[in-house]
Amino acid sequence: MNILVYIVVVLFFFVLILVGVYNSSDVTVNLLAWHVGPVPMGAVMATAAIFGVAFACTIGVIDGIKIRITNRQLRKQLRRIEEEADALRLRLARHEGPPGGPDGRETSS
């Protein structure tokens, strides 16, 4: 599965490079009060792709941290429930007594 992801990423950047090379005209970038230009279209596309990948990686890291925290909490909860189950099994084993009835006598039919 990881190999497929790597292939898709390499293919994406290869297409990005091709589009950037074939669209080498200069453009002006306007972001609110910030104006940059003229800049080659390929550079704008590469910058946008890099920022997009960085943003997606940041989201992924934050999501991974949340998953690890949740897993840790669930492991603690599972450990506590297993300890409670063991304690209940032990109490049940102590109160069962010998086989045959509650007072230890065999019952006949």
LUMDRENVEX-691886 format. One line per field, with one value per residue (C-alpha): residue number from 1; residue in one letter; chain; x, y, z. Coordinates in Angstrom, 3 decimals, decimal comma. Example, Ala and Ser with C-alpha at 12.3 -4.5 7.8 and 13.67 -1.06 7.14 Angstrom:
2
num [1	2] .
residu [a	s] .
chaine [A	A] .
x [12,300	13,670] .
y [-4,500	-1,060] .
z [7,800	7,140] .
//
This chain:
109
num [1	2	3	4	5	6	7	8	9	10	11	12	13	14	15	16	17	18	19	20	21	22	23	24	25	26	27	28	29	30	31	32	33	34	35	36	37	38	39	40	41	42	43	44	45	46	47	48	49	50	51	52	53	54	55	56	57	58	59	60	61	62	63	64	65	66	67	68	69	70	71	72	73	74	75	76	77	78	79	80	81	82	83	84	85	86	87	88	89	90	91	92	93	94	95	96	97	98	99	100	101	102	103	104	105	106	107	108	109] .
residu [m	n	i	l	v	y	i	v	v	v	l	f	f	f	v	l	i	l	v	g	v	y	n	s	s	d	v	t	v	n	l	l	a	w	h	v	g	p	v	p	m	g	a	v	m	a	t	a	a	i	f	g	v	a	f	a	c	t	i	g	v	i	d	g	i	k	i	r	i	t	n	r	q	l	r	k	q	l	r	r	i	e	e	e	a	d	a	l	r	l	r	l	a	r	h	e	g	p	p	g	g	p	d	g	r	e	t	s	s] .
chaine [A	A	A	A	A	A	A	A	A	A	A	A	A	A	A	A	A	A	A	A	A	A	A	A	A	A	A	A	A	A	A	A	A	A	A	A	A	A	A	A	A	A	A	A	A	A	A	A	A	A	A	A	A	A	A	A	A	A	A	A	A	A	A	A	A	A	A	A	A	A	A	A	A	A	A	A	A	A	A	A	A	A	A	A	A	A	A	A	A	A	A	A	A	A	A	A	A	A	A	A	A	A	A	A	A	A	A	A	A] .
x [0,000	2,841	4,384	1,120	1,079	4,673	3,893	0,875	2,928	5,756	3,227	1,548	4,828	5,840	2,572	3,069	6,549	5,256	2,448	4,873	7,341	4,660	3,078	6,135	4,407	4,658	1,732	1,005	-0,216	-2,631	-3,501	-5,530	-2,999	0,002	1,031	3,836	4,829	5,585	6,425	6,628	3,460	5,518	6,921	3,425	2,158	5,144	4,739	1,028	1,729	4,400	2,105	-0,734	1,416	2,685	-0,872	-2,039	0,946	0,170	-3,440	-2,231	0,186	-2,489	-4,922	-2,266	-1,625	-5,362	-5,553	-2,578	-4,144	-7,457	-5,680	-3,814	-7,087	-8,781	-5,867	-6,134	-9,887	-9,438	-6,810	-9,141	-12,080	-9,913	-8,795	-12,434	-13,364	-10,504	-11,597	-15,182	-14,026	-11,977	-14,929	-17,181	-14,658	-14,392	-18,161	-18,987	-17,766	-17,445	-19,538	-22,917	-24,794	-24,488	-23,937	-21,490	-23,815	-24,488	-28,046	-29,612	-32,373] .
y [0,000	2,412	1,794	2,828	6,074	6,820	6,154	8,483	11,250	10,940	10,944	14,055	15,960	14,780	16,145	19,348	19,798	19,143	21,670	24,186	23,764	24,095	27,142	29,293	32,638	35,205	35,921	38,332	36,881	39,053	38,033	40,742	43,557	41,494	41,593	39,495	39,450	38,906	35,323	32,251	30,140	27,026	28,669	29,646	26,112	24,547	26,888	26,133	22,383	22,603	24,599	22,147	19,141	20,870	21,679	18,097	16,719	19,016	17,843	14,227	14,688	16,340	13,537	10,928	12,560	12,507	8,822	7,977	9,829	8,024	4,655	5,302	6,146	3,042	0,813	2,191	1,616	-1,927	-2,676	-1,387	-3,444	-6,577	-6,058	-5,677	-8,860	-10,759	-9,528	-10,595	-14,030	-14,427	-13,431	-15,843	-18,683	-18,046	-18,024	-21,034	-23,611	-27,342	-28,896	-30,401	-27,533	-24,446	-26,404	-28,877	-31,929	-34,088	-34,045	-37,292	-37,677] .
z [0,000	0,806	-2,598	-4,266	-2,274	-3,268	-6,928	-6,824	-5,134	-7,676	-10,518	-9,073	-8,879	-12,356	-13,801	-11,796	-13,282	-16,812	-16,451	-14,962	-17,831	-20,521	-18,805	-18,293	-18,761	-15,994	-13,698	-10,856	-7,563	-5,570	-2,015	-0,248	0,280	-0,859	-4,532	-6,024	-9,606	-12,266	-11,297	-13,573	-13,478	-12,671	-9,547	-8,396	-8,967	-7,192	-4,228	-4,021	-4,162	-1,447	0,840	0,140	1,001	4,156	5,227	4,583	6,525	9,449	9,490	9,351	12,238	14,389	13,571	14,404	17,779	18,536	17,595	19,844	22,785	22,251	21,973	25,220	26,999	25,587	26,656	30,207	30,203	28,880	31,542	34,272	32,961	32,742	36,341	37,428	35,525	37,164	40,599	39,908	38,708	41,877	44,082	42,187	42,567	46,327	46,851	44,688	47,166	46,453	43,696	44,533	46,126	48,248	51,483	49,974	50,100	47,096	45,898	44,692	42,170] .
//
